[in-house]
């Protein structure tokens, strides 16, 4: 790995075009590239950039665990395998924090007046004073002490794992390579030793370290001869949907799903899978139907990169169902598409009197227009689907525990529909 190359030179922000959709890390023995999602603003400070890379990996790992969203990409060459990124980073962080290798110890015993006494050995090896009442007093005890043993196998395995981790991912933290490891058990034996140690230790820190080392050894044992490895996904739109849902949605949204069924003349009737809105947000007694769209409009400003007719009509259907079947007044019901953008660099501006551009959407959440159905004369608010953009970096840092002020701001951005002029009739 080229340790002289800056971390910023290794970062790329997607444009979401053909062949530019992968989000995550791809690397080989010569170089590594971190791919950020469309709409991401890289911070100017390298320390903040490292924090952003860690946050990106945490987001990917979180949804990999929850929904198994991280899939092997068609863009990744055949033979590459899923890379246990967080295991490698755990080993690096643990080593940087402690500044030393894990060291096994050998038990030793010595005679002393204080310490952790081994009473069976003390009774057997030390002379006691007998008191008048018959009790024994030991002026010396046999106490337990430990001596580090750098030749133990787990220490050898740890040295090997630390070297491998820094070789692949150490550039994320420091331009440093530890010394090459000495002799160590092969992968299969190492896995057996570590799993046996895992079963016997009750120390949480050690358990996390040994689990990470097991993941590394299993990866190294099963990998092909290919040099490239990756951690990420070509389907970040699914993570975008999940982040929007966690940030703004309610937990139980099943009752908002419009359901359908066949009433058959012959044979049993058949229920069909319901339409499922991405997110239902309820704020101040109002219902907002949110459809997260991983579209390029917030980057390109091109209307070709906006949701199309089927998506618009589906949102209107959700609104009709919630109004009629659930009795939500149309005045309290809203609809919106949620798309990514970069609040610091986007195509939304107007020209001032001096001819210079004036940015129009500069906050983390903004409204860029609305979508309507020509077949809906005098549409209700929910039949005017609002186009909302959300800053990608902001959402990736705040999707868990979204502050209430941003729910309010999203609600206010969607409710701009009420201040818009009436929808003009389509030309015939």
C-alpha positions as a Python dict, from the first residue, in 0.01 Angstrom:
ca = {
    (1, 'X'): (0, 0, 0),
    (2, 'X'): (128, 347, -92),
    (3, 'X'): (159, 519, 246),
    (4, 'X'): (267, 847, 85),
    (5, 'X'): (-69, 899, -87),
    (6, 'X'): (-295, 1129, 115),
    (7, 'X'): (-623, 1006, 253),
    (8, 'X'): (-806, 1275, 54),
    (9, 'X'): (-662, 1141, -271),
    (10, 'X'): (-826, 810, -186),
    (11, 'X'): (-1178, 957, -156),
    (12, 'X'): (-1436, 971, -435),
    (13, 'X'): (-1793, 1105, -425),
    (14, 'X'): (-2031, 926, -660),
    (15, 'X'): (-2234, 1094, -931),
    (16, 'X'): (-2472, 795, -941),
    (17, 'X'): (-2419, 742, -1313),
    (18, 'X'): (-2354, 414, -1487),
    (19, 'X'): (-2060, 240, -1322),
    (20, 'X'): (-2044, 499, -1044),
    (21, 'X'): (-2283, 362, -782),
    (22, 'X'): (-2066, 159, -545),
    (23, 'X'): (-2050, 299, -190),
    (24, 'X'): (-1782, 169, 46),
    (25, 'X'): (-1416, 70, 15),
    (26, 'X'): (-1236, -115, -263),
    (27, 'X'): (-871, -191, -217),
    (28, 'X'): (-583, -409, -322),
    (29, 'X'): (-221, -440, -219),
    (30, 'X'): (-131, -125, -412),
    (31, 'X'): (-408, 121, -334),
    (32, 'X'): (-750, 178, -177),
    (33, 'X'): (-1042, 403, -266),
    (34, 'X'): (-1329, 514, -42),
    (35, 'X'): (-1651, 576, -235),
    (36, 'X'): (-1897, 818, -76),
    (37, 'X'): (-2263, 840, -185),
    (38, 'X'): (-2399, 1112, -411),
    (39, 'X'): (-2462, 1443, -234),
    (40, 'X'): (-2178, 1396, 14),
    (41, 'X'): (-1965, 1699, 107),
    (42, 'X'): (-1615, 1596, 211),
    (43, 'X'): (-1491, 1805, 507),
    (44, 'X'): (-1180, 2019, 455),
    (45, 'X'): (-996, 1882, 758),
    (46, 'X'): (-826, 1541, 727),
    (47, 'X'): (-911, 1444, 1085),
    (48, 'X'): (-1279, 1511, 1011),
    (49, 'X'): (-1242, 1317, 687),
    (50, 'X'): (-1113, 1016, 879),
    (51, 'X'): (-1414, 1047, 1111),
    (52, 'X'): (-1642, 1059, 806),
    (53, 'X'): (-1484, 745, 662),
    (54, 'X'): (-1537, 567, 994),
    (55, 'X'): (-1898, 686, 1001),
    (56, 'X'): (-1953, 562, 645),
    (57, 'X'): (-1820, 219, 743),
    (58, 'X'): (-2040, 219, 1055),
    (59, 'X'): (-2350, 296, 846),
    (60, 'X'): (-2267, 17, 602),
    (61, 'X'): (-2197, -228, 884),
    (62, 'X'): (-2516, -137, 1072),
    (63, 'X'): (-2741, -215, 777),
    (64, 'X'): (-2539, -519, 682),
    (65, 'X'): (-2624, -664, 1024),
    (66, 'X'): (-2985, -556, 1023),
    (67, 'X'): (-3101, -627, 670),
    (68, 'X'): (-2807, -793, 496),
    (69, 'X'): (-2802, -508, 245),
    (70, 'X'): (-2435, -532, 161),
    (71, 'X'): (-2419, -748, -147),
    (72, 'X'): (-2139, -853, -374),
    (73, 'X'): (-2135, -598, -653),
    (74, 'X'): (-2146, -677, -1020),
    (75, 'X'): (-1875, -418, -1054),
    (76, 'X'): (-1640, -611, -829),
    (77, 'X'): (-1420, -858, -1018),
    (78, 'X'): (-1507, -1229, -981),
    (79, 'X'): (-1314, -1396, -704),
    (80, 'X'): (-1322, -1110, -457),
    (81, 'X'): (-1489, -1190, -127),
    (82, 'X'): (-1673, -998, 139),
    (83, 'X'): (-1418, -823, 357),
    (84, 'X'): (-1461, -814, 739),
    (85, 'X'): (-1384, -442, 751),
    (86, 'X'): (-1482, -384, 1111),
    (87, 'X'): (-1274, -676, 1234),
    (88, 'X'): (-965, -520, 1073),
    (89, 'X'): (-1047, -176, 1214),
    (90, 'X'): (-1109, -322, 1561),
    (91, 'X'): (-763, -481, 1567),
    (92, 'X'): (-602, -154, 1452),
    (93, 'X'): (-789, 62, 1706),
    (94, 'X'): (-713, -178, 1991),
    (95, 'X'): (-342, -179, 1905),
    (96, 'X'): (-324, 201, 1871),
    (97, 'X'): (-508, 250, 2202),
    (98, 'X'): (-296, 5, 2403),
    (99, 'X'): (32, 50, 2216),
    (100, 'X'): (128, -314, 2261),
    (101, 'X'): (52, -668, 2154),
    (102, 'X'): (-173, -897, 2354),
    (103, 'X'): (56, -1084, 2590),
    (104, 'X'): (-25, -1415, 2751),
    (105, 'X'): (119, -1475, 3095),
    (106, 'X'): (267, -1771, 3280),
    (107, 'X'): (172, -1820, 3647),
    (108, 'X'): (455, -1801, 3900),
    (109, 'X'): (462, -1825, 4279),
    (110, 'X'): (690, -1656, 4527),
    (111, 'X'): (719, -1602, 4901),
    (112, 'X'): (603, -1259, 5013),
    (113, 'X'): (427, -1084, 5300),
    (114, 'X'): (153, -943, 5076),
    (115, 'X'): (-18, -1020, 4748),
    (116, 'X'): (-272, -1268, 4618),
    (117, 'X'): (-210, -1570, 4840),
    (118, 'X'): (-242, -1924, 4714),
    (119, 'X'): (-357, -2080, 5043),
    (120, 'X'): (-303, -2445, 4948),
    (121, 'X'): (58, -2364, 4858),
    (122, 'X'): (99, -2134, 5161),
    (123, 'X'): (-17, -2410, 5401),
    (124, 'X'): (205, -2661, 5227),
    (125, 'X'): (518, -2449, 5185),
    (126, 'X'): (525, -2187, 5466),
    (127, 'X'): (577, -2225, 5842),
    (128, 'X'): (298, -2085, 6059),
    (129, 'X'): (303, -1945, 6411),
    (130, 'X'): (59, -2121, 6644),
    (131, 'X'): (-134, -1889, 6877),
    (132, 'X'): (-259, -1982, 7226),
    (133, 'X'): (-609, -2040, 7095),
    (134, 'X'): (-476, -2284, 6839),
    (135, 'X'): (-516, -2061, 6532),
    (136, 'X'): (-235, -2020, 6277),
    (137, 'X'): (-68, -1700, 6165),
    (138, 'X'): (152, -1694, 5853),
    (139, 'X'): (418, -1424, 5852),
    (140, 'X'): (505, -1522, 5494),
    (141, 'X'): (271, -1642, 5219),
    (142, 'X'): (309, -1809, 4884),
    (143, 'X'): (161, -1551, 4644),
    (144, 'X'): (74, -1569, 4278),
    (145, 'X'): (255, -1351, 4025),
    (146, 'X'): (254, -1358, 3646),
    (147, 'X'): (527, -1325, 3388),
    (148, 'X'): (459, -1212, 3029),
    (149, 'X'): (532, -1482, 2773),
    (150, 'X'): (591, -1340, 2425),
    (151, 'X'): (628, -1689, 2279),
    (152, 'X'): (270, -1794, 2350),
    (153, 'X'): (61, -1869, 2042),
    (154, 'X'): (-211, -1607, 2093),
    (155, 'X'): (56, -1337, 2111),
    (156, 'X'): (202, -1471, 1785),
    (157, 'X'): (-145, -1468, 1624),
    (158, 'X'): (-209, -1114, 1746),
    (159, 'X'): (119, -990, 1597),
    (160, 'X'): (20, -1149, 1267),
    (161, 'X'): (-330, -995, 1275),
    (162, 'X'): (-198, -649, 1364),
    (163, 'X'): (45, -659, 1072),
    (164, 'X'): (-223, -776, 828),
    (165, 'X'): (-471, -515, 953),
    (166, 'X'): (-224, -228, 915),
    (167, 'X'): (-115, -357, 576),
    (168, 'X'): (-470, -332, 442),
    (169, 'X'): (-637, -55, 643),
    (170, 'X'): (-374, 118, 856),
    (171, 'X'): (-351, 411, 611),
    (172, 'X'): (-691, 519, 742),
    (173, 'X'): (-527, 614, 1073),
    (174, 'X'): (-152, 667, 1047),
    (175, 'X'): (129, 630, 786),
    (176, 'X'): (285, 351, 990),
    (177, 'X'): (356, -20, 949),
    (178, 'X'): (435, -243, 1248),
    (179, 'X'): (721, -488, 1231),
    (180, 'X'): (664, -808, 1039),
    (181, 'X'): (536, -1096, 1254),
    (182, 'X'): (753, -1390, 1342),
    (183, 'X'): (645, -1757, 1329),
    (184, 'X'): (278, -1810, 1409),
    (185, 'X'): (19, -2089, 1387),
    (186, 'X'): (-146, -2144, 1049),
    (187, 'X'): (-498, -2009, 990),
    (188, 'X'): (-690, -2322, 1089),
    (189, 'X'): (-493, -2373, 1410),
    (190, 'X'): (-519, -2002, 1489),
    (191, 'X'): (-898, -2011, 1454),
    (192, 'X'): (-915, -2313, 1688),
    (193, 'X'): (-692, -2146, 1949),
    (194, 'X'): (-884, -1817, 1939),
    (195, 'X'): (-1228, -1979, 1960),
    (196, 'X'): (-1112, -2188, 2256),
    (197, 'X'): (-983, -1871, 2425),
    (198, 'X'): (-1310, -1692, 2348),
    (199, 'X'): (-1505, -1964, 2525),
    (200, 'X'): (-1298, -1929, 2842),
    (201, 'X'): (-1262, -1551, 2882),
    (202, 'X'): (-1519, -1327, 3049),
    (203, 'X'): (-1338, -1003, 2972),
    (204, 'X'): (-1553, -800, 2727),
    (205, 'X'): (-1255, -617, 2575),
    (206, 'X'): (-1071, -943, 2515),
    (207, 'X'): (-1384, -1103, 2369),
    (208, 'X'): (-1421, -820, 2116),
    (209, 'X'): (-1055, -844, 2018),
    (210, 'X'): (-1054, -1223, 1985),
    (211, 'X'): (-1381, -1217, 1787),
    (212, 'X'): (-1227, -966, 1546),
    (213, 'X'): (-916, -1182, 1511),
    (214, 'X'): (-1131, -1489, 1440),
    (215, 'X'): (-1314, -1298, 1165),
    (216, 'X'): (-981, -1193, 1014),
    (217, 'X'): (-840, -1545, 1023),
    (218, 'X'): (-1154, -1694, 866),
    (219, 'X'): (-1140, -1434, 590),
    (220, 'X'): (-771, -1504, 524),
    (221, 'X'): (-833, -1878, 534),
    (222, 'X'): (-1119, -1863, 283),
    (223, 'X'): (-1008, -1591, 42),
    (224, 'X'): (-915, -1667, -314),
    (225, 'X'): (-588, -1579, -480),
    (226, 'X'): (-732, -1243, -588),
    (227, 'X'): (-557, -944, -434),
    (228, 'X'): (-860, -713, -435),
    (229, 'X'): (-1103, -683, -147),
    (230, 'X'): (-1405, -466, -83),
    (231, 'X'): (-1664, -362, 173),
    (232, 'X'): (-1973, -187, 42),
    (233, 'X'): (-2274, -203, -185),
    (234, 'X'): (-2406, -103, -526),
    (235, 'X'): (-2750, -65, -370),
    (236, 'X'): (-2712, 231, -138),
    (237, 'X'): (-3066, 339, -226),
    (238, 'X'): (-3191, 68, 10),
    (239, 'X'): (-2978, 210, 290),
    (240, 'X'): (-3108, 560, 205),
    (241, 'X'): (-3464, 429, 247),
    (242, 'X'): (-3380, 272, 580),
    (243, 'X'): (-3204, 585, 710),
    (244, 'X'): (-3503, 804, 618),
    (245, 'X'): (-3735, 557, 791),
    (246, 'X'): (-3524, 547, 1108),
    (247, 'X'): (-3480, 924, 1112),
    (248, 'X'): (-3840, 1029, 1058),
    (249, 'X'): (-4072, 727, 1056),
    (250, 'X'): (-4298, 555, 1305),
    (251, 'X'): (-4228, 198, 1414),
    (252, 'X'): (-4561, 35, 1327),
    (253, 'X'): (-4670, 145, 981),
    (254, 'X'): (-4846, -175, 867),
    (255, 'X'): (-5192, -24, 907),
    (256, 'X'): (-5101, 237, 643),
    (257, 'X'): (-5043, -29, 373),
    (258, 'X'): (-5318, -35, 104),
    (259, 'X'): (-5418, -399, 62),
    (260, 'X'): (-5573, -575, -237),
    (261, 'X'): (-5730, -915, -311),
    (262, 'X'): (-5880, -1118, -589),
    (263, 'X'): (-6246, -1228, -554),
    (264, 'X'): (-6240, -1535, -774),
    (265, 'X'): (-6532, -1704, -943),
    (266, 'X'): (-6348, -2035, -926),
    (267, 'X'): (-6129, -2158, -641),
    (268, 'X'): (-6022, -1982, -320),
    (269, 'X'): (-5987, -1606, -307),
    (270, 'X'): (-5636, -1465, -309),
    (271, 'X'): (-5490, -1168, -117),
    (272, 'X'): (-5203, -986, -284),
    (273, 'X'): (-4900, -826, -125),
    (274, 'X'): (-4987, -473, -11),
    (275, 'X'): (-4830, -153, -135),
    (276, 'X'): (-4583, -45, 131),
    (277, 'X'): (-4488, 320, 171),
    (278, 'X'): (-4123, 364, 270),
    (279, 'X'): (-4194, 584, 572),
    (280, 'X'): (-4489, 724, 768),
    (281, 'X'): (-4405, 1030, 977),
    (282, 'X'): (-4654, 1167, 1228),
    (283, 'X'): (-4584, 1515, 1362),
    (284, 'X'): (-4822, 1743, 1553),
    (285, 'X'): (-5113, 1516, 1469),
    (286, 'X'): (-5047, 1529, 1094),
    (287, 'X'): (-4953, 1235, 872),
    (288, 'X'): (-4672, 1259, 616),
    (289, 'X'): (-4621, 979, 361),
    (290, 'X'): (-4252, 975, 264),
    (291, 'X'): (-4099, 792, -31),
    (292, 'X'): (-3717, 787, -19),
    (293, 'X'): (-3577, 815, -370),
    (294, 'X'): (-3207, 769, -447),
    (295, 'X'): (-3231, 991, -755),
    (296, 'X'): (-2973, 1231, -900),
    (297, 'X'): (-3184, 1545, -919),
    (298, 'X'): (-3023, 1702, -611),
    (299, 'X'): (-2687, 1676, -789),
    (300, 'X'): (-2777, 1737, -1152),
    (301, 'X'): (-3081, 1964, -1137),
    (302, 'X'): (-3215, 1778, -1444),
    (303, 'X'): (-3592, 1698, -1446),
    (304, 'X'): (-3498, 1367, -1611),
    (305, 'X'): (-3359, 1263, -1273),
    (306, 'X'): (-3689, 1300, -1084),
    (307, 'X'): (-3946, 1032, -991),
    (308, 'X'): (-4173, 934, -1281),
    (309, 'X'): (-4547, 883, -1325),
    (310, 'X'): (-4581, 539, -1159),
    (311, 'X'): (-4406, 665, -844),
    (312, 'X'): (-4623, 979, -835),
    (313, 'X'): (-4946, 786, -883),
    (314, 'X'): (-4845, 535, -615),
    (315, 'X'): (-4794, 816, -362),
    (316, 'X'): (-5137, 958, -444),
    (317, 'X'): (-5285, 610, -391),
    (318, 'X'): (-5128, 593, -45),
    (319, 'X'): (-5287, 926, 41),
    (320, 'X'): (-5631, 822, -84),
    (321, 'X'): (-5617, 503, 121),
    (322, 'X'): (-5512, 682, 440),
    (323, 'X'): (-5781, 946, 394),
    (324, 'X'): (-6068, 709, 314),
    (325, 'X'): (-5983, 389, 501),
    (326, 'X'): (-5823, 545, 808),
    (327, 'X'): (-6029, 861, 832),
    (328, 'X'): (-5737, 1104, 828),
    (329, 'X'): (-5868, 1448, 715),
    (330, 'X'): (-5712, 1560, 388),
    (331, 'X'): (-5606, 1884, 560),
    (332, 'X'): (-5379, 1677, 789),
    (333, 'X'): (-5233, 1455, 518),
    (334, 'X'): (-4921, 1522, 309),
    (335, 'X'): (-4702, 1344, 56),
    (336, 'X'): (-4333, 1381, -31),
    (337, 'X'): (-4038, 1232, -215),
    (338, 'X'): (-3709, 1249, -19),
    (339, 'X'): (-3395, 1276, -237),
    (340, 'X'): (-3024, 1329, -159),
    (341, 'X'): (-2836, 1653, -218),
    (342, 'X'): (-2533, 1850, -100),
    (343, 'X'): (-2638, 2166, 80),
    (344, 'X'): (-2299, 2330, 8),
    (345, 'X'): (-2284, 2248, -362),
    (346, 'X'): (-2612, 2203, -551),
    (347, 'X'): (-2787, 2333, -864),
    (348, 'X'): (-3061, 2527, -681),
    (349, 'X'): (-2999, 2901, -726),
    (350, 'X'): (-3145, 3216, -875),
    (351, 'X'): (-2964, 3499, -1049),
    (352, 'X'): (-2943, 3821, -852),
    (353, 'X'): (-2973, 4171, -994),
    (354, 'X'): (-2598, 4172, -1053),
    (355, 'X'): (-2618, 3848, -1249),
    (356, 'X'): (-2446, 3643, -979),
    (357, 'X'): (-2608, 3321, -853),
    (358, 'X'): (-2788, 3330, -519),
    (359, 'X'): (-2817, 2987, -346),
    (360, 'X'): (-3179, 2894, -275),
    (361, 'X'): (-3148, 2571, -72),
    (362, 'X'): (-2874, 2608, 189),
    (363, 'X'): (-3010, 2411, 485),
    (364, 'X'): (-3001, 2036, 547),
    (365, 'X'): (-3363, 2000, 432),
    (366, 'X'): (-3531, 2190, 146),
    (367, 'X'): (-3832, 2188, -88),
    (368, 'X'): (-3759, 2198, -464),
    (369, 'X'): (-4108, 2166, -617),
    (370, 'X'): (-4402, 1927, -642),
    (371, 'X'): (-4539, 1647, -858),
    (372, 'X'): (-4907, 1625, -954),
    (373, 'X'): (-5131, 1398, -1159),
    (374, 'X'): (-5297, 1561, -1459),
    (375, 'X'): (-5597, 1338, -1391),
    (376, 'X'): (-5655, 1508, -1054),
    (377, 'X'): (-5836, 1842, -1097),
    (378, 'X'): (-5818, 2073, -796),
    (379, 'X'): (-5589, 1832, -606),
    (380, 'X'): (-5582, 1796, -230),
    (381, 'X'): (-5255, 1869, -51),
    (382, 'X'): (-5161, 1500, -41),
    (383, 'X'): (-5223, 1478, -417),
    (384, 'X'): (-4947, 1734, -465),
    (385, 'X'): (-4638, 1528, -387),
    (386, 'X'): (-4363, 1755, -258),
    (387, 'X'): (-4002, 1717, -372),
    (388, 'X'): (-3776, 1731, -66),
    (389, 'X'): (-3396, 1716, -63),
    (390, 'X'): (-3193, 1611, 243),
    (391, 'X'): (-2819, 1660, 281),
    (392, 'X'): (-2651, 1320, 255),
    (393, 'X'): (-2376, 1380, 511),
    (394, 'X'): (-2624, 1526, 760),
    (395, 'X'): (-2852, 1222, 737),
    (396, 'X'): (-2566, 973, 772),
    (397, 'X'): (-2464, 1134, 1102),
    (398, 'X'): (-2816, 1189, 1240),
    (399, 'X'): (-3043, 908, 1121),
    (400, 'X'): (-3035, 753, 1468),
    (401, 'X'): (-3198, 978, 1725),
    (402, 'X'): (-3295, 1252, 1479),
    (403, 'X'): (-3345, 1576, 1679),
    (404, 'X'): (-3706, 1696, 1691),
    (405, 'X'): (-3611, 2028, 1535),
    (406, 'X'): (-3537, 1848, 1207),
    (407, 'X'): (-3867, 1663, 1211),
    (408, 'X'): (-4027, 2002, 1247),
    (409, 'X'): (-3820, 2142, 962),
    (410, 'X'): (-3912, 1849, 738),
    (411, 'X'): (-4280, 1898, 822),
    (412, 'X'): (-4255, 2270, 744),
    (413, 'X'): (-4075, 2202, 416),
    (414, 'X'): (-4352, 1962, 307),
    (415, 'X'): (-4626, 2199, 421),
    (416, 'X'): (-4498, 2459, 174),
    (417, 'X'): (-4766, 2304, -46),
    (418, 'X'): (-5017, 2520, 138),
    (419, 'X'): (-4848, 2841, 28),
    (420, 'X'): (-4810, 2736, -335),
    (421, 'X'): (-5051, 2873, -597),
    (422, 'X'): (-5331, 2643, -725),
    (423, 'X'): (-5219, 2375, -970),
    (424, 'X'): (-5285, 2500, -1325),
    (425, 'X'): (-5500, 2287, -1551),
    (426, 'X'): (-5298, 2081, -1799),
    (427, 'X'): (-5294, 2200, -2157),
    (428, 'X'): (-5532, 2005, -2378),
}
